Amino acid sequence: MTDGATDMLGQPTKLESMVPKLDFVFQSRVTFKPTITLGDLGGMGVRMMIGIQGGDFEGPSIRGKILPGGAEWPLIRQDGVGIVDARYTLETDDGVLINVRNTGYRHGPPETMARLNARKEVDPEEYYLRTYTVFEAPVGRYDWLSRHVFIGIAERQPEVLFLRYYVLR
């Protein structure tokens, strides 16, 4: 269903065959400080603050530690969907600092989310926790992180968050 004006604009020639592919980059383990609940701010939902204590990460071509001092500021909307908003810094084993900004969504049945928020053991197949990530890396060995789109899948355990990052090709 096209009209004459749309037909004049043309059609893509390669877009249909450009199916995205995912390549594993690294897995991280993030440890947290206790959650601080800030409350319902402006009627948008309940905002929390969760300080990052540290952690580590490792993949085929990158590894290191997660520096303490970053945080996540999740917002739990009125519909129960959690919006991920985290910023922290990686330090590679060769001393390069890389900033991470994770945004995404976390949701599941109310009883599952209550257990997860209470830091109970929850099967990760019972909830959805996915991120899209922006890395800020200096020019050099890891600058490829600053030029690609990344997604993450996550599993929250009582004392640690595991994230697996994939580059979208």
C-alpha positions in Angstrom: 0.0 0.0 0.0 2.0 2.9 -1.3 1.1 6.2 -2.8 2.9 8.0 -5.6 4.9 10.3 -3.3 6.2 7.4 -1.2 7.2 5.4 -4.3 9.3 8.3 -5.4 11.4 8.0 -2.2 12.5 4.5 -3.1 12.9 1.4 -1.0 15.8 0.0 0.9 18.1 -2.3 -1.0 20.0 -4.2 1.8 18.1 -3.5 5.0 16.1 -6.7 5.0 19.3 -8.8 4.8 21.2 -6.8 7.5 20.0 -9.0 10.3 21.8 -8.0 13.6 24.1 -10.5 15.2 25.3 -10.6 18.8 28.8 -11.4 19.9 29.7 -12.0 23.6 32.0 -9.3 25.0 32.3 -10.0 28.8 30.5 -11.0 31.9 30.5 -8.8 35.1 29.9 -9.4 38.8 28.6 -6.3 40.6 28.3 -6.1 44.4 26.1 -3.5 46.0 25.6 -1.5 49.2 22.2 -1.6 50.9 19.3 0.0 49.0 18.1 3.4 49.9 14.5 4.2 49.0 14.0 7.9 48.2 10.2 7.6 47.8 7.7 8.5 45.2 9.3 11.5 43.5 6.9 13.7 41.6 4.4 11.0 41.1 6.6 9.2 38.5 7.2 6.2 40.7 9.5 5.1 43.6 13.1 6.1 43.1 15.9 4.2 44.9 19.6 4.5 45.1 21.9 1.5 45.3 25.6 2.2 45.7 28.1 0.0 43.9 30.8 -1.6 46.2 32.8 -3.1 43.4 33.1 -6.3 41.4 35.0 -7.7 38.4 34.5 -8.6 34.7 36.1 -10.9 32.2 35.7 -11.7 28.5 37.8 -13.0 25.6 39.7 -9.7 25.1 39.0 -7.6 28.2 39.1 -8.1 32.0 39.5 -6.2 35.2 37.6 -4.8 38.2 34.6 -2.6 38.8 35.6 0.4 40.9 33.6 1.3 44.0 31.6 4.5 43.9 29.2 4.1 41.1 25.5 3.6 41.7 22.2 2.6 40.2 19.1 4.9 40.6 16.3 2.6 39.6 12.8 4.0 39.2 9.8 1.7 39.9 6.9 3.0 37.8 3.3 2.8 38.9 2.8 -0.2 36.6 5.6 -2.1 38.4 8.2 -1.9 35.7 11.6 -0.9 36.9 13.8 1.4 34.9 17.5 0.7 35.1 19.7 3.7 35.4 23.3 2.8 36.5 26.7 4.5 36.1 30.0 3.1 37.2 33.6 2.7 36.1 35.6 -0.3 35.0 39.3 -0.6 35.4 40.9 -3.1 33.0 43.8 -5.3 34.2 46.2 -3.0 32.2 44.9 0.1 34.1 42.5 1.7 31.5 39.4 3.4 33.0 36.1 2.9 31.1 32.8 4.5 32.2 29.6 2.4 31.9 26.1 3.7 31.6 23.4 1.0 31.8 19.7 1.7 31.0 17.0 -0.8 30.6 14.0 -2.5 32.1 13.2 -5.0 34.9 9.8 -6.5 35.4 8.0 -9.6 36.3 5.0 -10.9 38.4 4.5 -8.8 41.6 5.4 -11.7 43.9 8.6 -12.3 41.9 9.6 -8.7 42.0 8.9 -8.5 45.8 11.3 -11.4 46.4 13.9 -9.9 44.1 13.6 -6.5 45.8 14.0 -8.3 49.2 17.3 -9.8 47.8 15.9 -13.3 47.9 17.0 -16.1 45.6 14.9 -15.8 42.4 15.1 -17.8 39.2 16.2 -15.3 36.5 13.7 -16.9 34.1 10.9 -15.6 36.3 11.7 -11.9 35.5 13.0 -9.8 32.6 16.2 -7.8 33.2 17.8 -6.4 30.1 20.0 -3.4 29.5 21.4 -1.3 26.6 24.8 0.0 27.5 27.0 2.9 26.5 30.7 2.7 27.2 33.0 5.7 27.4 36.5 4.4 26.6 39.7 6.5 25.9 41.3 6.3 22.5 43.5 3.2 22.3 43.1 -0.5 22.9 39.4 -0.4 24.1 38.0 2.5 22.1 35.9 0.0 20.0 33.6 0.0 23.1 32.7 3.6 22.3 31.7 2.9 18.7 29.2 0.0 19.0 25.8 -0.8 20.4 25.7 -3.2 23.4 23.0 -5.1 25.1 23.1 -6.9 28.4 21.2 -9.7 30.1 21.2 -9.9 33.8 20.7 -12.3 36.7 20.3 -10.9 40.2 21.3 -13.0 43.1 21.0 -11.9 46.7 24.4 -10.2 47.0 25.6 -9.8 43.4 24.3 -8.8 39.9 25.7 -10.8 37.0 25.6 -9.1 33.6 26.6 -10.6 30.2 27.3 -8.0 27.6 26.9 -8.5 23.9 27.9 -6.2 21.0 25.3 -5.8 18.3 26.9 -6.3 14.9 
